[in-house]
Amino acid sequence: MKAVTTLKELCAERAKLAEPLGLVPTMGYLHEGHLSLVRQAKAECPSIGVSIFVNPSQFGPDDDLESYPRDLDRDLSLLKDEGVDLVWMPTANEMYPSGFQTWVTIEGLTQPLEGLRRPGHFRGVATVVAKLFNAFQPSKAYFGQKDAQQAIVIQRMVRDLNFPLQIVVCPTVREPDGLAMSSRNAYLNAAERKAATVLYRALTAAIDAFVSGEQKAEALRDLMSDVLSFESLIRPEYVSVAGLDTLEELTGPIDRALLSMAVYVGETRLIDNMIVGEQGFETDGDTNS
């Protein structure tokens, strides 16, 4: 496994790898969710690239950039064990050199949900991911459904800008008690960790209600909010039943939707989601095929 920091080094090592290459973009502090993406990539591609970069442009002034968990040595050990070929660990100056002023902006899809609460977040995400695509030149890139809006935004960027690659969205990996794996789970104390499972309980309650015949968006939204209200350590930021194409809130009977929420557990902000309906998350094909 080659681990490099500069774009020049990356390009030199990338040229040696067999095609096609699968890319897994990460911010490090890897957990089983990240590794599941690596394994999916490895099952589909002869060469695997991973980026580790805590992207400052997607953090707001009140976000946890400085305290975001980091453990580069452990990350590299895990990736080596998984058989990754190439890891890029750029610095902020490498990614955003002096005078940088070009940004990628996706319009409608970034306005609701996370975009409403974190202004500028998806501009930072889209820009850094576009730069990673240009640097690695992957044939496939792998993202987790846990960050569903991010995956939908990246799919739109790939379609709109004709990136010649496929976006593969993989299922959320969960702890045995249902909590979605996240680097931010490390912030939780014992009581908060226990309370955090209410996100999973709220989502599954809505899924069960839908399967049992409750198809009104308002009722599903209220049910998730009611389940969250039983945990005193939880402060909901939003609870959503949105269309997968637009991410706008739905009303009345639905046949397919993204159920999602963001809550504070103590001082830690967590997100989670599930898709209700017959189809799961759609995977985008190569836009040039």
C-alpha positions as CSV (number, residue, x, y, z in Angstrom):
1,M,0.0,0.0,0.0
2,K,1.3,3.4,-0.9
3,A,0.4,6.4,1.3
4,V,1.1,9.9,-0.2
5,T,0.4,13.5,0.6
6,T,1.0,15.6,-2.5
7,L,-1.0,15.6,-5.8
8,K,2.2,14.9,-7.7
9,E,2.9,11.8,-5.7
10,L,-0.7,10.7,-6.1
11,C,-0.7,11.0,-9.9
12,A,2.6,9.1,-10.1
13,E,1.3,6.2,-8.0
14,R,-2.1,6.2,-9.6
15,A,-0.6,5.7,-13.0
16,K,0.8,2.4,-11.9
17,L,-2.5,0.9,-10.8
18,A,-4.7,-1.5,-12.8
19,E,-8.0,-0.2,-14.1
20,P,-10.7,0.2,-13.1
21,L,-10.1,2.0,-9.8
22,G,-12.6,2.2,-7.0
23,L,-12.4,5.3,-4.7
24,V,-13.6,5.6,-1.1
25,P,-13.5,9.2,0.1
26,T,-13.2,9.6,3.9
27,M,-12.4,12.1,6.6
28,G,-10.5,9.4,8.5
29,Y,-11.1,8.0,12.0
30,L,-12.2,4.9,10.2
31,H,-14.9,2.5,11.5
32,E,-16.6,-0.6,10.2
33,G,-18.9,1.6,8.0
34,H,-15.9,3.0,6.1
35,L,-14.3,-0.5,5.8
36,S,-17.6,-1.9,4.4
37,L,-17.2,0.6,1.5
38,V,-13.6,-0.5,1.0
39,R,-14.7,-4.2,0.9
40,Q,-17.5,-3.4,-1.6
41,A,-15.0,-1.5,-3.8
42,K,-12.5,-4.4,-3.5
43,A,-15.2,-6.9,-4.6
44,E,-15.8,-4.8,-7.8
45,C,-12.5,-3.2,-8.7
46,P,-8.9,-4.5,-9.1
47,S,-7.5,-1.3,-7.6
48,I,-8.6,0.6,-4.6
49,G,-7.9,4.2,-3.6
50,V,-8.9,5.9,-0.3
51,S,-8.6,9.6,0.6
52,I,-8.2,10.8,4.2
53,F,-8.9,14.5,4.5
54,V,-10.8,16.4,7.2
55,N,-12.2,19.0,4.8
56,P,-12.4,22.4,6.4
57,S,-14.6,23.9,3.8
58,Q,-17.6,21.7,4.8
59,F,-17.4,22.8,8.5
60,G,-19.3,25.8,9.7
61,P,-18.0,28.3,12.3
62,D,-19.9,26.4,15.1
63,D,-18.9,22.9,13.9
64,D,-16.3,20.6,15.4
65,L,-13.4,21.0,12.9
66,E,-10.6,21.3,15.5
67,S,-12.0,18.5,17.7
68,Y,-13.0,16.1,14.9
69,P,-11.5,12.8,15.9
70,R,-8.3,11.8,14.1
71,D,-6.0,8.7,14.3
72,L,-4.0,8.5,11.1
73,D,-1.7,5.6,12.2
74,R,-4.7,3.4,13.0
75,D,-6.4,4.4,9.8
76,L,-3.5,3.4,7.7
77,S,-3.1,0.1,9.5
78,L,-6.7,-0.8,8.9
79,L,-6.5,0.1,5.2
80,K,-3.4,-1.9,4.7
81,D,-5.1,-4.9,6.3
82,E,-8.0,-4.4,3.8
83,G,-5.7,-4.5,0.8
84,V,-6.0,-0.9,-0.2
85,D,-3.6,0.1,-2.9
86,L,-3.3,3.9,-2.6
87,V,-4.1,6.4,0.2
88,W,-4.0,10.1,-0.3
89,M,-3.7,12.3,2.8
90,P,-3.5,15.9,1.4
91,T,-3.0,18.9,3.7
92,A,-5.4,21.8,3.6
93,N,-2.8,23.8,1.7
94,E,-2.5,21.1,-0.9
95,M,-6.2,20.9,-1.4
96,Y,-6.9,24.6,-1.2
97,P,-3.7,26.4,-2.2
98,S,-3.2,30.2,-1.8
99,G,-5.6,32.1,-4.0
100,F,-8.1,29.2,-4.3
101,Q,-11.5,30.6,-5.5
102,T,-13.4,28.0,-7.5
103,W,-16.3,26.2,-5.9
104,V,-18.9,23.6,-7.0
105,T,-22.5,24.6,-6.0
106,I,-25.5,22.3,-6.4
107,E,-28.7,24.3,-6.2
108,G,-32.1,22.8,-5.0
109,L,-31.0,19.5,-3.5
110,T,-28.7,21.3,-1.0
111,Q,-31.3,23.7,0.4
112,P,-33.4,21.5,2.7
113,L,-32.4,19.2,5.6
114,E,-28.7,19.4,6.3
115,G,-28.2,22.3,3.9
116,L,-30.8,24.4,5.8
117,R,-29.0,23.9,9.1
118,R,-25.4,24.0,7.8
119,P,-25.1,26.8,5.2
120,G,-22.2,26.2,2.8
121,H,-21.7,22.6,3.9
122,F,-22.5,21.0,0.6
123,R,-20.5,23.6,-1.4
124,G,-17.5,22.3,0.6
125,V,-18.5,18.7,0.1
126,A,-19.1,19.0,-3.6
127,T,-15.9,20.9,-4.2
128,V,-13.7,18.5,-2.4
129,V,-15.3,15.5,-3.9
130,A,-15.0,16.9,-7.4
131,K,-11.3,17.5,-6.7
132,L,-10.9,13.9,-5.5
133,F,-12.6,12.6,-8.6
134,N,-10.2,14.6,-10.8
135,A,-7.2,13.5,-8.8
136,F,-7.9,9.8,-8.6
137,Q,-9.8,9.3,-11.9
138,P,-11.9,6.5,-10.5
139,S,-14.4,4.4,-12.4
140,K,-16.5,3.9,-9.3
141,A,-16.8,5.9,-6.0
142,Y,-18.4,4.5,-2.9
143,F,-20.5,6.4,-0.3
144,G,-22.6,5.3,2.6
145,Q,-26.4,5.7,2.8
146,K,-26.0,7.1,6.4
147,D,-25.1,10.5,4.7
148,A,-28.0,10.1,2.3
149,Q,-28.4,13.8,1.3
150,Q,-24.6,13.9,0.6
151,A,-24.9,10.8,-1.6
152,I,-27.9,12.3,-3.5
153,V,-26.0,15.6,-4.0
154,I,-22.9,13.8,-5.3
155,Q,-25.1,11.8,-7.7
156,R,-26.6,15.0,-9.1
157,M,-23.1,16.6,-9.5
158,V,-21.9,13.5,-11.4
159,R,-24.9,13.6,-13.7
160,D,-24.8,17.4,-14.2
161,L,-21.1,17.7,-14.8
162,N,-20.7,14.5,-16.8
163,F,-18.1,12.8,-14.6
164,P,-17.3,9.5,-16.2
165,L,-17.8,7.3,-13.1
166,Q,-20.5,5.4,-11.2
167,I,-21.6,6.4,-7.7
168,V,-22.3,3.3,-5.5
169,V,-24.3,3.9,-2.4
170,C,-23.9,1.2,0.2
171,P,-26.2,0.4,3.2
172,T,-25.7,2.0,6.6
173,V,-23.6,-0.1,8.9
174,R,-25.0,-0.3,12.4
175,E,-24.0,-1.4,15.9
176,P,-25.8,-4.4,17.3
177,D,-28.3,-2.1,19.0
178,G,-29.1,-0.2,15.8
179,L,-27.0,2.9,16.2
180,A,-25.6,4.0,12.9
181,M,-21.8,3.9,12.9
182,S,-20.2,7.4,12.9
183,S,-16.9,8.9,13.9
184,R,-18.9,11.3,16.1
185,N,-20.1,8.4,18.2
186,A,-16.8,8.7,20.0
187,Y,-18.0,11.9,21.6
188,L,-20.8,10.2,23.5
189,N,-20.6,9.3,27.1
190,A,-22.3,6.1,28.4
191,A,-25.7,7.7,29.0
192,E,-25.7,9.5,25.7
193,R,-24.6,6.4,23.9
194,K,-27.6,4.5,25.3
195,A,-30.0,7.4,24.5
196,A,-28.7,7.6,20.9
197,T,-30.3,4.3,20.0
198,V,-33.6,6.2,19.9
199,L,-32.8,7.4,16.3
200,Y,-32.9,3.8,15.1
201,R,-36.1,3.1,17.2
202,A,-37.8,6.1,15.7
203,L,-37.0,5.2,12.1
204,T,-37.9,1.6,12.5
205,A,-41.2,2.6,14.2
206,A,-42.1,4.6,11.1
207,I,-41.0,1.8,8.7
208,D,-43.2,-0.7,10.7
209,A,-46.1,1.7,10.6
210,F,-45.8,2.2,6.8
211,V,-45.6,-1.6,6.3
212,S,-48.8,-1.9,8.4
213,G,-50.6,0.5,6.2
214,E,-49.9,4.0,7.5
215,Q,-48.8,5.9,4.4
216,K,-49.4,9.5,5.3
217,A,-46.2,11.5,5.5
218,E,-47.6,13.7,8.4
219,A,-48.4,10.6,10.5
220,L,-45.0,9.1,10.0
221,R,-43.3,12.4,10.8
222,D,-45.3,12.7,14.0
223,L,-44.6,9.1,15.0
224,M,-40.8,9.6,14.7
225,S,-41.0,12.8,16.7
226,D,-43.1,11.0,19.4
227,V,-40.5,8.2,19.8
228,L,-37.7,10.8,20.1
229,S,-39.6,12.7,22.8
230,F,-39.2,9.7,25.2
231,E,-35.5,10.3,25.5
232,S,-34.7,13.3,27.8
233,L,-31.1,13.6,26.4
234,I,-32.3,14.1,22.9
235,R,-32.9,17.5,21.3
236,P,-34.3,17.0,17.8
237,E,-33.2,19.5,15.1
238,Y,-35.4,18.1,12.3
239,V,-37.5,15.1,11.5
240,S,-38.2,14.6,7.8
241,V,-40.3,12.6,5.3
242,A,-38.9,13.8,2.0
243,G,-39.0,12.9,-1.6
244,L,-35.8,11.1,-2.8
245,D,-35.7,13.1,-6.1
246,T,-36.1,16.6,-4.6
247,L,-35.5,16.1,-0.8
248,E,-38.6,18.4,-0.3
249,E,-41.0,17.5,2.5
250,L,-43.9,15.3,1.4
251,T,-47.6,15.5,2.4
252,G,-50.4,13.0,2.2
253,P,-50.0,9.4,1.1
254,I,-46.6,8.3,0.0
255,D,-45.2,5.2,-1.8
256,R,-41.5,6.0,-1.4
257,A,-39.6,8.5,0.8
258,L,-36.4,9.3,2.7
259,L,-37.1,9.2,6.4
260,S,-34.3,11.2,8.1
261,M,-33.5,13.1,11.3
262,A,-30.8,15.2,13.0
263,V,-30.7,15.3,16.8
264,Y,-28.4,16.5,19.5
265,V,-27.5,13.9,22.0
266,G,-26.0,16.1,24.7
267,E,-23.6,18.3,22.7
268,T,-23.1,15.7,19.9
269,R,-25.1,16.1,16.6
270,L,-26.1,12.8,15.0
271,I,-28.0,12.0,11.8
272,D,-29.7,8.9,10.5
273,N,-32.1,7.8,7.8
274,M,-34.0,5.0,6.2
275,I,-35.8,4.6,2.9
276,V,-39.4,3.6,3.0
277,G,-41.0,2.0,-0.1
278,E,-40.3,-0.8,-2.5
279,Q,-37.0,0.4,-3.9
280,G,-33.9,1.1,-1.9
281,F,-31.2,3.6,-2.8
282,E,-30.6,3.8,-6.5
283,T,-27.1,3.5,-7.9
284,D,-26.1,5.9,-10.6
285,G,-24.4,4.5,-13.7
286,D,-21.6,5.8,-15.8
287,T,-22.9,9.1,-17.3
288,N,-20.8,8.5,-20.4
289,S,-22.1,5.0,-21.2
